[in-house]
Amino acid sequence: MAEQRTEGRIRVRQVTDVQFSWTEEGRGEHGAFTVQLVLDNGAEEYVLQPTAEDAKVQLELFESASTVYFDLDRKVLIPSNISLG
């Protein structure tokens, strides 16, 4: 019981998997991106709905960081050890 209460208080989780998707809104129209974050190996999930420009930046962030965390309260992606270049 105590372990469940402690885990429920954890608000910053490691992103352990990411799924980028694009959905057609209509023929000839702009589509919509969704980014599904799997946190701590499935302990929790969160879906982002970025603009195309933000999706590109997020993809680059996930590719260049060794680890990414997500703050569930503030809705912030937190990259760690970014390799530049």
Gaussian input, Z-matrix of N, CA and C with variables (Angstrom, degrees):
# hf/3-21g

backbone

0 1
 N
 C     1     B1
 C     2     B2     1     A1
 N     3     B3     2     A2     1     D1
 C     4     B4     3     A3     2     D2
 C     5     B5     4     A4     3     D3
 N     6     B6     5     A5     4     D4
 C     7     B7     6     A6     5     D5
 C     8     B8     7     A7     6     D6
 N     9     B9     8     A8     7     D7
 C    10    B10     9     A9     8     D8
 C    11    B11    10    A10     9     D9
 N    12    B12    11    A11    10    D10
 C    13    B13    12    A12    11    D11
 C    14    B14    13    A13    12    D12
 N    15    B15    14    A14    13    D13
 C    16    B16    15    A15    14    D14
 C    17    B17    16    A16    15    D15
 N    18    B18    17    A17    16    D16
 C    19    B19    18    A18    17    D17
 C    20    B20    19    A19    18    D18
 N    21    B21    20    A20    19    D19
 C    22    B22    21    A21    20    D20
 C    23    B23    22    A22    21    D21
 N    24    B24    23    A23    22    D22
 C    25    B25    24    A24    23    D23
 C    26    B26    25    A25    24    D24
 N    27    B27    26    A26    25    D25
 C    28    B28    27    A27    26    D26
 C    29    B29    28    A28    27    D27
 N    30    B30    29    A29    28    D28
 C    31    B31    30    A30    29    D29
 C    32    B32    31    A31    30    D30
 N    33    B33    32    A32    31    D31
 C    34    B34    33    A33    32    D32
 C    35    B35    34    A34    33    D33
 N    36    B36    35    A35    34    D34
 C    37    B37    36    A36    35    D35
 C    38    B38    37    A37    36    D36
 N    39    B39    38    A38    37    D37
 C    40    B40    39    A39    38    D38
 C    41    B41    40    A40    39    D39
 N    42    B42    41    A41    40    D40
 C    43    B43    42    A42    41    D41
 C    44    B44    43    A43    42    D42
 N    45    B45    44    A44    43    D43
 C    46    B46    45    A45    44    D44
 C    47    B47    46    A46    45    D45
 N    48    B48    47    A47    46    D46
 C    49    B49    48    A48    47    D47
 C    50    B50    49    A49    48    D48
 N    51    B51    50    A50    49    D49
 C    52    B52    51    A51    50    D50
 C    53    B53    52    A52    51    D51
 N    54    B54    53    A53    52    D52
 C    55    B55    54    A54    53    D53
 C    56    B56    55    A55    54    D54
 N    57    B57    56    A56    55    D55
 C    58    B58    57    A57    56    D56
 C    59    B59    58    A58    57    D57
 N    60    B60    59    A59    58    D58
 C    61    B61    60    A60    59    D59
 C    62    B62    61    A61    60    D60
 N    63    B63    62    A62    61    D61
 C    64    B64    63    A63    62    D62
 C    65    B65    64    A64    63    D63
 N    66    B66    65    A65    64    D64
 C    67    B67    66    A66    65    D65
 C    68    B68    67    A67    66    D66
 N    69    B69    68    A68    67    D67
 C    70    B70    69    A69    68    D68
 C    71    B71    70    A70    69    D69
 N    72    B72    71    A71    70    D70
 C    73    B73    72    A72    71    D71
 C    74    B74    73    A73    72    D72
 N    75    B75    74    A74    73    D73
 C    76    B76    75    A75    74    D74
 C    77    B77    76    A76    75    D75
 N    78    B78    77    A77    76    D76
 C    79    B79    78    A78    77    D77
 C    80    B80    79    A79    78    D78
 N    81    B81    80    A80    79    D79
 C    82    B82    81    A81    80    D80
 C    83    B83    82    A82    81    D81
 N    84    B84    83    A83    82    D82
 C    85    B85    84    A84    83    D83
 C    86    B86    85    A85    84    D84
 N    87    B87    86    A86    85    D85
 C    88    B88    87    A87    86    D86
 C    89    B89    88    A88    87    D87
 N    90    B90    89    A89    88    D88
 C    91    B91    90    A90    89    D89
 C    92    B92    91    A91    90    D90
 N    93    B93    92    A92    91    D91
 C    94    B94    93    A93    92    D92
 C    95    B95    94    A94    93    D93
 N    96    B96    95    A95    94    D94
 C    97    B97    96    A96    95    D95
 C    98    B98    97    A97    96    D96
 N    99    B99    98    A98    97    D97
 C   100   B100    99    A99    98    D98
 C   101   B101   100   A100    99    D99
 N   102   B102   101   A101   100   D100
 C   103   B103   102   A102   101   D101
 C   104   B104   103   A103   102   D102
 N   105   B105   104   A104   103   D103
 C   106   B106   105   A105   104   D104
 C   107   B107   106   A106   105   D105
 N   108   B108   107   A107   106   D106
 C   109   B109   108   A108   107   D107
 C   110   B110   109   A109   108   D108
 N   111   B111   110   A110   109   D109
 C   112   B112   111   A111   110   D110
 C   113   B113   112   A112   111   D111
 N   114   B114   113   A113   112   D112
 C   115   B115   114   A114   113   D113
 C   116   B116   115   A115   114   D114
 N   117   B117   116   A116   115   D115
 C   118   B118   117   A117   116   D116
 C   119   B119   118   A118   117   D117
 N   120   B120   119   A119   118   D118
 C   121   B121   120   A120   119   D119
 C   122   B122   121   A121   120   D120
 N   123   B123   122   A122   121   D121
 C   124   B124   123   A123   122   D122
 C   125   B125   124   A124   123   D123
 N   126   B126   125   A125   124   D124
 C   127   B127   126   A126   125   D125
 C   128   B128   127   A127   126   D126
 N   129   B129   128   A128   127   D127
 C   130   B130   129   A129   128   D128
 C   131   B131   130   A130   129   D129
 N   132   B132   131   A131   130   D130
 C   133   B133   132   A132   131   D131
 C   134   B134   133   A133   132   D132
 N   135   B135   134   A134   133   D133
 C   136   B136   135   A135   134   D134
 C   137   B137   136   A136   135   D135
 N   138   B138   137   A137   136   D136
 C   139   B139   138   A138   137   D137
 C   140   B140   139   A139   138   D138
 N   141   B141   140   A140   139   D139
 C   142   B142   141   A141   140   D140
 C   143   B143   142   A142   141   D141
 N   144   B144   143   A143   142   D142
 C   145   B145   144   A144   143   D143
 C   146   B146   145   A145   144   D144
 N   147   B147   146   A146   145   D145
 C   148   B148   147   A147   146   D146
 C   149   B149   148   A148   147   D147
 N   150   B150   149   A149   148   D148
 C   151   B151   150   A150   149   D149
 C   152   B152   151   A151   150   D150
 N   153   B153   152   A152   151   D151
 C   154   B154   153   A153   152   D152
 C   155   B155   154   A154   153   D153
 N   156   B156   155   A155   154   D154
 C   157   B157   156   A156   155   D155
 C   158   B158   157   A157   156   D156
 N   159   B159   158   A158   157   D157
 C   160   B160   159   A159   158   D158
 C   161   B161   160   A160   159   D159
 N   162   B162   161   A161   160   D160
 C   163   B163   162   A162   161   D161
 C   164   B164   163   A163   162   D162
 N   165   B165   164   A164   163   D163
 C   166   B166   165   A165   164   D164
 C   167   B167   166   A166   165   D165
 N   168   B168   167   A167   166   D166
 C   169   B169   168   A168   167   D167
 C   170   B170   169   A169   168   D168
 N   171   B171   170   A170   169   D169
 C   172   B172   171   A171   170   D170
 C   173   B173   172   A172   171   D171
 N   174   B174   173   A173   172   D172
 C   175   B175   174   A174   173   D173
 C   176   B176   175   A175   174   D174
 N   177   B177   176   A176   175   D175
 C   178   B178   177   A177   176   D176
 C   179   B179   178   A178   177   D177
 N   180   B180   179   A179   178   D178
 C   181   B181   180   A180   179   D179
 C   182   B182   181   A181   180   D180
 N   183   B183   182   A182   181   D181
 C   184   B184   183   A183   182   D182
 C   185   B185   184   A184   183   D183
 N   186   B186   185   A185   184   D184
 C   187   B187   186   A186   185   D185
 C   188   B188   187   A187   186   D186
 N   189   B189   188   A188   187   D187
 C   190   B190   189   A189   188   D188
 C   191   B191   190   A190   189   D189
 N   192   B192   191   A191   190   D190
 C   193   B193   192   A192   191   D191
 C   194   B194   193   A193   192   D192
 N   195   B195   194   A194   193   D193
 C   196   B196   195   A195   194   D194
 C   197   B197   196   A196   195   D195
 N   198   B198   197   A197   196   D196
 C   199   B199   198   A198   197   D197
 C   200   B200   199   A199   198   D198
 N   201   B201   200   A200   199   D199
 C   202   B202   201   A201   200   D200
 C   203   B203   202   A202   201   D201
 N   204   B204   203   A203   202   D202
 C   205   B205   204   A204   203   D203
 C   206   B206   205   A205   204   D204
 N   207   B207   206   A206   205   D205
 C   208   B208   207   A207   206   D206
 C   209   B209   208   A208   207   D207
 N   210   B210   209   A209   208   D208
 C   211   B211   210   A210   209   D209
 C   212   B212   211   A211   210   D210
 N   213   B213   212   A212   211   D211
 C   214   B214   213   A213   212   D212
 C   215   B215   214   A214   213   D213
 N   216   B216   215   A215   214   D214
 C   217   B217   216   A216   215   D215
 C   218   B218   217   A217   216   D216
 N   219   B219   218   A218   217   D217
 C   220   B220   219   A219   218   D218
 C   221   B221   220   A220   219   D219
 N   222   B222   221   A221   220   D220
 C   223   B223   222   A222   221   D221
 C   224   B224   223   A223   222   D222
 N   225   B225   224   A224   223   D223
 C   226   B226   225   A225   224   D224
 C   227   B227   226   A226   225   D225
 N   228   B228   227   A227   226   D226
 C   229   B229   228   A228   227   D227
 C   230   B230   229   A229   228   D228
 N   231   B231   230   A230   229   D229
 C   232   B232   231   A231   230   D230
 C   233   B233   232   A232   231   D231
 N   234   B234   233   A233   232   D232
 C   235   B235   234   A234   233   D233
 C   236   B236   235   A235   234   D234
 N   237   B237   236   A236   235   D235
 C   238   B238   237   A237   236   D236
 C   239   B239   238   A238   237   D237
 N   240   B240   239   A239   238   D238
 C   241   B241   240   A240   239   D239
 C   242   B242   241   A241   240   D240
 N   243   B243   242   A242   241   D241
 C   244   B244   243   A243   242   D242
 C   245   B245   244   A244   243   D243
 N   246   B246   245   A245   244   D244
 C   247   B247   246   A246   245   D245
 C   248   B248   247   A247   246   D246
 N   249   B249   248   A248   247   D247
 C   250   B250   249   A249   248   D248
 C   251   B251   250   A250   249   D249
 N   252   B252   251   A251   250   D250
 C   253   B253   252   A252   251   D251
 C   254   B254   253   A253   252   D252

   B1=1.4449
   B2=1.5337
   B3=1.3323
   B4=1.4620
   B5=1.5266
   B6=1.3243
   B7=1.4667
   B8=1.5244
   B9=1.3199
   B10=1.4625
   B11=1.5173
   B12=1.3320
   B13=1.4693
   B14=1.5250
   B15=1.3371
   B16=1.4603
   B17=1.5190
   B18=1.3305
   B19=1.4597
   B20=1.5192
   B21=1.3267
   B22=1.4554
   B23=1.5131
   B24=1.3334
   B25=1.4621
   B26=1.5131
   B27=1.3143
   B28=1.4578
   B29=1.5197
   B30=1.2963
   B31=1.4536
   B32=1.5223
   B33=1.3336
   B34=1.4560
   B35=1.5153
   B36=1.3248
   B37=1.4673
   B38=1.5218
   B39=1.3207
   B40=1.4613
   B41=1.5199
   B42=1.3224
   B43=1.4658
   B44=1.5215
   B45=1.3383
   B46=1.4590
   B47=1.5257
   B48=1.3248
   B49=1.4594
   B50=1.5260
   B51=1.3334
   B52=1.4605
   B53=1.5242
   B54=1.3257
   B55=1.4600
   B56=1.5185
   B57=1.3458
   B58=1.4625
   B59=1.5162
   B60=1.3265
   B61=1.4621
   B62=1.5199
   B63=1.3161
   B64=1.4531
   B65=1.5159
   B66=1.3257
   B67=1.4556
   B68=1.5196
   B69=1.3197
   B70=1.4593
   B71=1.5286
   B72=1.3174
   B73=1.4685
   B74=1.5266
   B75=1.3061
   B76=1.4582
   B77=1.5082
   B78=1.3105
   B79=1.4612
   B80=1.5242
   B81=1.3367
   B82=1.4571
   B83=1.5152
   B84=1.3194
   B85=1.4675
   B86=1.5251
   B87=1.3093
   B88=1.4563
   B89=1.5221
   B90=1.3231
   B91=1.4594
   B92=1.5194
   B93=1.3169
   B94=1.4651
   B95=1.5308
   B96=1.3215
   B97=1.4567
   B98=1.5202
   B99=1.3192
   B100=1.4653
   B101=1.5200
   B102=1.3166
   B103=1.4571
   B104=1.5227
   B105=1.3217
   B106=1.4587
   B107=1.5212
   B108=1.3216
   B109=1.4589
   B110=1.5219
   B111=1.3163
   B112=1.4654
   B113=1.5158
   B114=1.3093
   B115=1.4551
   B116=1.5213
   B117=1.3269
   B118=1.4688
   B119=1.5257
   B120=1.3331
   B121=1.4695
   B122=1.5222
   B123=1.3191
   B124=1.4631
   B125=1.5145
   B126=1.3245
   B127=1.4659
   B128=1.5193
   B129=1.3280
   B130=1.4583
   B131=1.5231
   B132=1.3221
   B133=1.4566
   B134=1.5217
   B135=1.3277
   B136=1.4582
   B137=1.5272
   B138=1.3265
   B139=1.4586
   B140=1.5240
   B141=1.3310
   B142=1.4622
   B143=1.5195
   B144=1.3270
   B145=1.4601
   B146=1.5250
   B147=1.3477
   B148=1.4642
   B149=1.5234
   B150=1.3316
   B151=1.4585
   B152=1.5315
   B153=1.3159
   B154=1.4660
   B155=1.5263
   B156=1.3204
   B157=1.4617
   B158=1.5270
   B159=1.3279
   B160=1.4584
   B161=1.5280
   B162=1.3344
   B163=1.4657
   B164=1.5311
   B165=1.3341
   B166=1.4675
   B167=1.5276
   B168=1.3138
   B169=1.4607
   B170=1.5293
   B171=1.3284
   B172=1.4682
   B173=1.5269
   B174=1.3199
   B175=1.4616
   B176=1.5268
   B177=1.3248
   B178=1.4664
   B179=1.5251
   B180=1.3320
   B181=1.4592
   B182=1.5279
   B183=1.3240
   B184=1.4636
   B185=1.5261
   B186=1.3352
   B187=1.4590
   B188=1.5288
   B189=1.3298
   B190=1.4604
   B191=1.5328
   B192=1.3204
   B193=1.4682
   B194=1.5267
   B195=1.3182
   B196=1.4609
   B197=1.5271
   B198=1.3161
   B199=1.4611
   B200=1.5167
   B201=1.3416
   B202=1.4625
   B203=1.5207
   B204=1.3168
   B205=1.4626
   B206=1.5205
   B207=1.3218
   B208=1.4642
   B209=1.5171
   B210=1.3302
   B211=1.4635
   B212=1.5228
   B213=1.3173
   B214=1.4603
   B215=1.5265
   B216=1.3174
   B217=1.4662
   B218=1.5275
   B219=1.3280
   B220=1.4662
   B221=1.5267
   B222=1.3523
   B223=1.4760
   B224=1.5348
   B225=1.3287
   B226=1.4627
   B227=1.5212
   B228=1.3524
   B229=1.4513
   B230=1.5348
   B231=1.3272
   B232=1.4569
   B233=1.5324
   B234=1.3391
   B235=1.4656
   B236=1.5211
   B237=1.3217
   B238=1.4713
   B239=1.5232
   B240=1.3140
   B241=1.4694
   B242=1.5308
   B243=1.3057
   B244=1.4722
   B245=1.5234
   B246=1.3327
   B247=1.4626
   B248=1.5224
   B249=1.3059
   B250=1.4590
   B251=1.5117
   B252=1.3131
   B253=1.4474
   B254=1.4498
   A1=111.20
   A2=117.31
   A3=120.42
   A4=110.80
   A5=116.45
   A6=120.38
   A7=110.82
   A8=118.38
   A9=122.05
   A10=111.08
   A11=117.96
   A12=121.14
   A13=110.29
   A14=116.83
   A15=120.82
   A16=110.16
   A17=117.84
   A18=121.13
   A19=111.19
   A20=117.87
   A21=121.68
   A22=112.79
   A23=117.77
   A24=122.03
   A25=112.93
   A26=117.68
   A27=120.89
   A28=108.56
   A29=116.07
   A30=119.76
   A31=112.56
   A32=118.71
   A33=122.29
   A34=106.63
   A35=115.65
   A36=120.16
   A37=109.91
   A38=115.51
   A39=120.82
   A40=109.73
   A41=115.45
   A42=120.78
   A43=106.29
   A44=116.78
   A45=120.42
   A46=112.86
   A47=117.53
   A48=121.24
   A49=108.17
   A50=115.46
   A51=121.56
   A52=108.15
   A53=116.52
   A54=121.49
   A55=108.60
   A56=116.99
   A57=121.51
   A58=108.85
   A59=117.53
   A60=122.18
   A61=109.36
   A62=115.23
   A63=122.17
   A64=107.57
   A65=116.59
   A66=122.40
   A67=109.76
   A68=115.87
   A69=120.55
   A70=108.84
   A71=115.73
   A72=120.73
   A73=110.77
   A74=116.63
   A75=123.16
   A76=108.53
   A77=116.67
   A78=120.47
   A79=111.17
   A80=115.70
   A81=120.91
   A82=114.45
   A83=118.42
   A84=121.77
   A85=109.81
   A86=114.67
   A87=119.97
   A88=108.80
   A89=115.98
   A90=121.15
   A91=110.86
   A92=115.05
   A93=121.14
   A94=109.59
   A95=116.02
   A96=121.76
   A97=109.67
   A98=115.54
   A99=122.01
   A100=107.03
   A101=114.80
   A102=121.43
   A103=106.80
   A104=115.91
   A105=120.45
   A106=108.22
   A107=115.97
   A108=121.87
   A109=108.47
   A110=116.90
   A111=121.34
   A112=105.17
   A113=116.86
   A114=122.54
   A115=110.90
   A116=115.58
   A117=122.17
   A118=112.22
   A119=115.72
   A120=122.82
   A121=113.45
   A122=117.00
   A123=121.05
   A124=115.07
   A125=118.07
   A126=119.90
   A127=110.52
   A128=115.15
   A129=121.01
   A130=108.44
   A131=116.98
   A132=122.60
   A133=109.00
   A134=115.06
   A135=120.35
   A136=107.29
   A137=117.23
   A138=121.59
   A139=109.79
   A140=115.15
   A141=122.31
   A142=108.23
   A143=117.11
   A144=122.08
   A145=108.83
   A146=115.88
   A147=119.76
   A148=112.77
   A149=114.35
   A150=120.71
   A151=107.10
   A152=117.84
   A153=121.25
   A154=110.60
   A155=116.68
   A156=121.23
   A157=111.03
   A158=117.22
   A159=120.80
   A160=111.55
   A161=118.07
   A162=121.62
   A163=110.17
   A164=116.45
   A165=120.85
   A166=110.32
   A167=117.18
   A168=121.93
   A169=110.33
   A170=116.95
   A171=120.32
   A172=111.08
   A173=117.24
   A174=121.00
   A175=110.19
   A176=116.83
   A177=120.94
   A178=110.86
   A179=117.05
   A180=121.10
   A181=110.55
   A182=117.36
   A183=120.59
   A184=111.65
   A185=117.23
   A186=120.45
   A187=112.47
   A188=117.66
   A189=120.53
   A190=114.39
   A191=118.40
   A192=121.04
   A193=109.71
   A194=116.14
   A195=118.70
   A196=110.83
   A197=116.89
   A198=122.98
   A199=108.12
   A200=116.51
   A201=121.05
   A202=107.53
   A203=115.04
   A204=122.11
   A205=108.13
   A206=116.46
   A207=121.03
   A208=108.78
   A209=115.69
   A210=122.52
   A211=107.61
   A212=116.40
   A213=121.86
   A214=113.05
   A215=117.65
   A216=120.19
   A217=111.80
   A218=116.10
   A219=120.42
   A220=113.33
   A221=117.30
   A222=122.65
   A223=110.47
   A224=115.30
   A225=121.88
   A226=109.71
   A227=116.70
   A228=121.87
   A229=107.52
   A230=116.79
   A231=121.37
   A232=108.35
   A233=117.56
   A234=119.89
   A235=111.53
   A236=115.05
   A237=120.88
   A238=108.80
   A239=116.37
   A240=122.49
   A241=112.48
   A242=116.38
   A243=121.88
   A244=109.11
   A245=115.63
   A246=120.09
   A247=108.35
   A248=116.28
   A249=122.01
   A250=109.70
   A251=113.92
   A252=116.86
   A253=115.45
   D1=-45.21
   D2=179.94
   D3=-63.50
   D4=-36.92
   D5=179.38
   D6=-64.01
   D7=-39.03
   D8=178.34
   D9=-65.32
   D10=-40.60
   D11=178.33
   D12=-64.30
   D13=-42.62
   D14=-179.79
   D15=-63.86
   D16=-46.34
   D17=-179.48
   D18=-63.31
   D19=-34.37
   D20=178.51
   D21=-66.74
   D22=-21.89
   D23=179.87
   D24=-86.72
   D25=-15.04
   D26=-179.80
   D27=-69.03
   D28=119.47
   D29=-176.07
   D30=-113.32
   D31=-9.37
   D32=174.14
   D33=-113.82
   D34=121.85
   D35=-175.84
   D36=-127.08
   D37=153.22
   D38=177.18
   D39=-78.42
   D40=134.86
   D41=174.67
   D42=-79.77
   D43=113.85
   D44=-176.98
   D45=-103.28
   D46=-12.72
   D47=175.09
   D48=-158.28
   D49=150.38
   D50=-178.28
   D51=-136.29
   D52=135.73
   D53=177.40
   D54=-126.30
   D55=110.63
   D56=175.91
   D57=-89.61
   D58=134.94
   D59=177.06
   D60=-135.50
   D61=152.63
   D62=174.99
   D63=-130.23
   D64=134.31
   D65=-178.62
   D66=-120.59
   D67=132.83
   D68=176.87
   D69=-71.89
   D70=128.98
   D71=178.34
   D72=-85.29
   D73=-32.21
   D74=-179.89
   D75=177.13
   D76=157.58
   D77=-179.01
   D78=-56.10
   D79=124.46
   D80=177.68
   D81=78.07
   D82=0.48
   D83=179.90
   D84=-101.51
   D85=164.39
   D86=175.67
   D87=-66.28
   D88=146.79
   D89=177.50
   D90=-94.54
   D91=-174.66
   D92=-179.71
   D93=-126.07
   D94=134.73
   D95=176.93
   D96=-95.00
   D97=145.61
   D98=167.77
   D99=-132.65
   D100=144.12
   D101=178.12
   D102=-126.23
   D103=112.64
   D104=179.31
   D105=-92.60
   D106=122.37
   D107=177.25
   D108=-99.66
   D109=123.65
   D110=171.98
   D111=-97.17
   D112=122.64
   D113=-172.98
   D114=-109.14
   D115=134.02
   D116=179.18
   D117=46.86
   D118=54.62
   D119=175.86
   D120=55.21
   D121=37.78
   D122=175.18
   D123=98.41
   D124=2.96
   D125=177.71
   D126=-62.21
   D127=-29.23
   D128=179.09
   D129=-157.89
   D130=159.22
   D131=176.10
   D132=-133.97
   D133=155.63
   D134=176.83
   D135=-147.88
   D136=142.16
   D137=-179.67
   D138=-114.81
   D139=125.83
   D140=174.50
   D141=-98.11
   D142=151.05
   D143=176.31
   D144=-127.78
   D145=74.47
   D146=-175.00
   D147=-79.69
   D148=161.31
   D149=169.45
   D150=-69.81
   D151=168.22
   D152=178.43
   D153=-59.26
   D154=-41.87
   D155=179.63
   D156=-64.03
   D157=-45.03
   D158=178.90
   D159=-67.06
   D160=-35.83
   D161=178.25
   D162=-61.32
   D163=-39.97
   D164=178.24
   D165=-62.90
   D166=-45.24
   D167=179.25
   D168=-63.93
   D169=-42.60
   D170=179.55
   D171=-63.46
   D172=-42.03
   D173=178.92
   D174=-60.78
   D175=-44.58
   D176=177.95
   D177=-62.59
   D178=-38.74
   D179=178.87
   D180=-63.02
   D181=-46.14
   D182=179.90
   D183=-64.99
   D184=-33.59
   D185=179.99
   D186=-74.64
   D187=-30.04
   D188=-174.05
   D189=-97.86
   D190=-15.42
   D191=-178.91
   D192=-94.66
   D193=141.97
   D194=177.54
   D195=-73.96
   D196=-32.42
   D197=178.78
   D198=-145.71
   D199=144.05
   D200=175.83
   D201=-128.60
   D202=136.74
   D203=176.06
   D204=-112.77
   D205=160.24
   D206=177.47
   D207=-132.56
   D208=125.01
   D209=177.02
   D210=-88.55
   D211=109.77
   D212=-175.74
   D213=-67.86
   D214=-30.44
   D215=-179.33
   D216=-75.42
   D217=-45.41
   D218=-176.29
   D219=-94.44
   D220=-7.59
   D221=-179.72
   D222=59.35
   D223=52.25
   D224=-176.37
   D225=-121.94
   D226=130.00
   D227=170.41
   D228=-83.85
   D229=132.92
   D230=-176.39
   D231=-123.62
   D232=99.90
   D233=179.78
   D234=-79.45
   D235=151.78
   D236=178.66
   D237=-128.18
   D238=138.93
   D239=176.61
   D240=53.34
   D241=62.57
   D242=179.52
   D243=-76.16
   D244=129.66
   D245=175.11
   D246=-94.49
   D247=123.98
   D248=-179.11
   D249=-96.30
   D250=139.14
   D251=174.58
   D252=113.94

